């Protein structure tokens, strides 16, 4: 039909062999890497978590200023776990046609179930996850309907789904509280602007393929407050 293509998810699937990024390629956020390692361990061996009766990690919110590498860290998590990476931007759910957002959310989660174990990554989740207005007249807005669908889908994942949902935002303050409840994005992993040690390791990662006499530690000192 005319609107068939519009309703389908715009999520992009990247197979493990094409991810090409691991934790060693993500410099400057060592603490965030340690925190996110639990998801890697789970995706590598979900059955072990189930057998032990351990809490299954479902989702985490990567927070922090723009440009600190939240998207790269999410991708590297899939690279480390050697699982498919499904990625979408929150703004892609919001279209001019009514009903597109919820339909795309359903499609995206069904794609994730098909490719499990995998990571589903929603960048800029604040585009769709803003606090709901609570207006009772005129029905819900498209954004609210889309957010409601997202909550329904996350609640529909059980312990055997083997999908980890990661999302990124630099505006955690405007997110709807329902997103942060247990079983949804109940973990927040802060990805800060790099400190001096982090900046030095960023230079080492990016300059390692190049022949250069530049002193990486001196560069790190000069680049304070940059992301």
Secondary structure, DSSP 8 states (H G I E B T S, - for coil): -TTHHHHS---EEE-HHHH---GGG--S-HHHHHHHHHHHHHHH-HHHHHHHT-----EEEEESSTTSSHHHHHHHHHHHHT-EEEEEEGGGG--SSTTHHHHHHHHHHHHHHHT-SEEEEEETTHHHHB------TT---HHHHHHHHHHHHHHH--TTS-EEEEEEES-GGGB-GGGGSTTSS-EEEE-----HHHHHHHHHHHHTTS-----HHHHHHHTTT--
